[in-house]
């Protein structure tokens, strides 16, 4: 009977099942209940909430709620006491382990680590929020991908507004295709002069750099993990990479440079350069932040413009007209991040 009750009703006296609650409540109100009423809920006997009536074994009488509460509190006290003992033993053991090694450079263990793995969106967001609060000068970001969706931009909006409020300057790098997203234009208009944006055909994977002292980069493909980097050499290297990309990028207020080939758009020239390097459509699409379908549509138009009837012939024509080398942006162009006043190609 006891084993059956434990399988069917795996709970304690502090959280009775619905059927057990009904029978025990009825027993407390009436003083006793027929034994047959408790047969579907053997947990009441297993937990000693009901016991046989000495005067009539066909009836069960309840253990008083006050006595049950006393027993429960005594059990909880014992559990808490045992937990305190285990906690004390664990602390003592790990304090001994910690004493085996010297102090971590730059501060206590876990603080100021050169590389820290952040697992999960909540830990990543918490680290970014902490870095935002500590930032005083500048934030540099690289934002790969295509057109920025409203929800993507709103995720970090609270941090951007907090930085703007403290006079922190921000510089953002995007793919050229991001220029066509209204969400990005709305975001830049909201941020005003606090944010300066430029675009490139291709950018590196996501990067956020605070005051050139701490950087965050993805640690896996789906960005559910990130690396927090504080090693001065790593952070300085990433800052140099950003500065060189920034110099080559086109300010958002400026039109993209001409391709020098009539009928060929800037994006088609970027695709042509990657085709000349031998990349497949999916790779080209990912690097330029567009869909594979869009990429293939551009390749079809490029073939038509250059008079190519096959991929092989297209490669030859790309080299002949000089589209195999993308044209760099003019670093002398004025910078800025305001919404362009004229249409962009």
Residue pairs with C-beta under 8 A, 6 or more apart in sequence:
1 42
1 45
1 46
2 42
2 45
2 46
4 42
5 41
5 42
5 43
5 45
5 46
6 43
6 46
8 42
8 43
9 17
9 20
9 41
9 42
9 43
9 46
11 17
11 43
12 47
12 72
13 47
13 49
13 68
13 71
13 72
14 72
16 24
16 43
16 49
17 41
17 43
19 40
19 41
20 41
20 43
20 44
20 49
23 33
23 37
23 38
23 41
23 44
23 50
24 44
24 49
24 50
24 62
26 33
26 37
27 33
27 50
27 60
27 61
27 62
28 62
28 65
31 61
31 62
32 53
32 59
32 60
32 61
32 62
33 50
33 59
33 60
34 58
34 59
34 60
35 52
35 57
35 58
35 59
35 60
37 60
38 44
38 45
38 50
38 60
44 50
44 60
45 51
45 60
48 63
49 62
49 63
49 68
50 60
50 61
50 62
50 63
51 60
51 61
51 63
52 59
52 60
52 61
53 59
53 60
53 61
98 109
103 109
104 110
104 111
104 112
104 113
105 112
106 112
112 230
113 228
113 230
114 229
114 230
114 231
114 234
115 227
115 228
115 229
115 230
115 231
115 234
116 127
116 227
116 228
116 230
117 219
117 225
117 226
117 227
117 228
118 124
118 127
118 216
118 219
118 225
118 226
118 227
118 228
119 224
119 225
120 224
120 225
121 224
124 216
124 225
124 226
127 216
127 226
127 228
128 156
128 159
128 208
128 216
129 159
131 208
131 210
131 214
131 216
132 159
132 162
132 163
132 210
133 162
134 210
134 211
135 163
135 166
135 168
135 210
135 211
136 166
136 168
136 211
137 168
137 169
137 211
138 168
138 169
138 170
138 171
138 211
138 212
139 163
139 168
139 169
139 170
139 171
139 208
139 209
139 210
139 211
140 170
140 171
140 207
140 208
140 209
140 212
140 239
140 242
141 170
141 171
141 172
141 173
141 206
141 207
141 208
141 209
142 172
142 173
142 203
142 204
142 205
142 206
142 207
142 242
142 245
143 172
143 173
143 174
143 178
143 203
143 206
144 174
144 175
144 203
144 204
144 205
144 206
144 289
145 175
145 178
145 289
146 175
146 177
146 178
146 181
146 289
146 290
146 291
147 177
147 178
147 180
147 181
147 183
147 184
147 289
148 174
148 178
148 181
148 183
148 184
148 187
149 181
149 183
150 183
150 186
152 183
153 183
153 184
153 186
153 187
157 187
160 170
160 187
160 191
160 194
160 195
161 191
163 170
163 194
164 170
164 191
164 192
164 194
164 195
168 194
169 194
169 196
170 191
170 194
170 195
170 196
171 195
171 196
171 197
171 198
171 242
171 246
172 195
172 196
172 197
172 198
172 337
173 197
173 198
173 199
173 200
173 203
173 242
173 245
173 246
173 249
174 184
174 197
174 198
174 199
174 200
174 203
175 199
175 200
175 201
175 202
175 203
175 288
175 289
176 199
176 200
176 201
176 250
176 256
176 266
176 267
176 270
176 288
176 289
177 267
177 288
177 289
177 290
178 184
178 199
178 289
179 199
179 252
179 340
179 344
180 344
184 197
185 339
187 195
188 195
188 197
188 252
188 337
188 338
188 339
189 338
189 339
191 337
193 337
195 337
196 251
196 335
196 336
196 337
197 251
197 252
197 337
198 246
198 249
198 250
198 251
198 252
198 335
199 249
199 250
199 252
200 245
200 248
200 249
200 250
200 329
201 270
201 273
201 288
201 326
202 270
202 287
202 288
203 245
204 241
204 245
205 217
205 218
206 217
206 218
206 223
207 215
207 216
207 217
207 238
207 242
208 215
208 216
209 215
209 216
209 235
209 238
209 239
209 242
212 235
212 236
212 239
213 230
213 235
214 228
214 229
214 230
214 235
215 228
215 229
215 234
215 235
215 238
216 226
216 227
216 228
216 229
217 226
217 227
217 229
217 238
218 225
218 226
218 227
219 225
219 226
219 227
229 235
229 238
247 331
248 328
248 329
248 331
249 329
250 256
250 257
250 329
250 333
251 333
251 334
251 335
251 336
251 337
252 336
252 337
252 338
252 339
252 340
253 334
253 335
253 336
253 337
253 338
253 340
254 333
254 334
254 336
254 340
255 340
255 342
255 344
255 345
256 266
256 344
256 345
257 266
257 327
257 329
257 330
258 266
258 327
259 265
259 266
259 268
259 269
259 323
259 327
260 322
260 327
261 269
261 305
261 321
261 322
261 323
263 305
264 272
264 302
264 305
264 306
264 323
265 298
265 345
266 345
267 288
267 290
267 298
267 345
268 298
268 301
268 302
268 305
269 323
269 326
269 327
270 288
270 326
271 284
271 288
271 295
271 298
271 299
271 302
272 302
272 318
272 323
272 324
273 323
273 324
273 325
273 326
274 283
274 284
274 287
274 288
275 284
275 299
275 311
275 314
275 315
275 318
276 315
276 318
276 319
276 323
276 324
279 287
281 292
281 295
281 296
281 299
282 292
284 295
285 291
285 292
285 294
285 295
288 295
290 298
299 314
302 308
302 314
302 318
303 309
303 314
306 314
306 317
306 318
306 321
307 317
308 314
308 316
308 317
318 324
